[in-house]
């Protein structure tokens, strides 16, 4: 595409409404049978688009530092994928990338702004209230009898989508509703289509080499009527959040890293909820640890915030209890090796789009102090992050 044509295309794209723009780009990608991802980083204006002819499956031994710019995806069960930024678009700057000279952006104004997202079959029914309460009670009983100190049982909620539901439009509405979340829309033949607005960063390494991760746990409803710093927290929630923080510190100890800054815990808002959050930062250049992001990604996933402690007995108990595969729920995803660094998030507050339906995923941290009915209510609150947008 000639420079003049690029400028004309960029100007035309910039003039389109965000919802139409997302649907146009997705329609072009799926018409070519390409895989695609849209994302919006917390606190940023505008979204970014990444697409490629195929989603690449990565081995566990793959050197993530050697990957080109793109979008990294990991499932809870351990599968790992990479979507190279063969073509890209950044809104609102209207910056275009087409390193393959694929003519991807040519004549976009002639494209119909409707698209059929990739879907995979899944006949799992909703987890019932009784089933989930049994998960929680069984976890409490096991905690009281063994070395286990925390589990995070999950559930699914199967819902019928509105007749006018569009993933692209919903993505933009999520961006508007949750400015401090990482909002994403992923669609590929291997994964199907996933939408989410997650509050939890797994690992971030910015362009200056500053590594950041967070311990996020403890949940209560939040309607904005009180100042965040005045919200009370119970012993159960404080202890749960402390466990996640200790888990991260222990991973630092494993790699003999002592030069980190711990900030918090503080109360943060995530949509209609409040959480306790502690952040940990490391200057990877000062500590001569350029691979820290990838090393910690492998050490942390799945975190105690989505699995439990100790990790292996918690993971085994969840595998025995849960009737569904988590797939990308409580996995991770985000831009990787981009000019502004890598920003990988835990995939929470998310849903998988099916044919006319969706599966919403949610979980709650269970300790010896848990009350089963309260944990069920917490998962309902988390499902409402997306339901409120879908049904509004």
Secondary structure, 3 states (H helix, E strand, C coil): CCHHHHHHHHHHHHCCCHHHHHHHHHHHHHHCCCEEEEEECCCCCCCEEEEECCCEEECCCCCHHHCCCEEEEECCCCCEEEEECCEEEECCCCEEEECCCCCCCCCHHHCCCCCCCCCCCCCCCCCCHHHHHHHHHHHHHHHHHCCCCEECCEEEEEEECCCCCCHHHHHHHHHHHCCCCEEEEEEECCCEEEEEEECCEEEEECCCCEEEEEEEEEEEECCCCCCHHHCCCCHHHHHHHHHHHHHHHHHHHHCCCCCCEEEEEEEEEECCEEEEEEEEEEECCCCCCCCHHHHHHHHHCCCCCCCEECHHHHHHHHHHHCCCCCCCCCCEEEEECECCEEEEEECCCEEEECCCEEEEEEECCECCCCCHHHHHHHHHHHHHHHHHHHCC
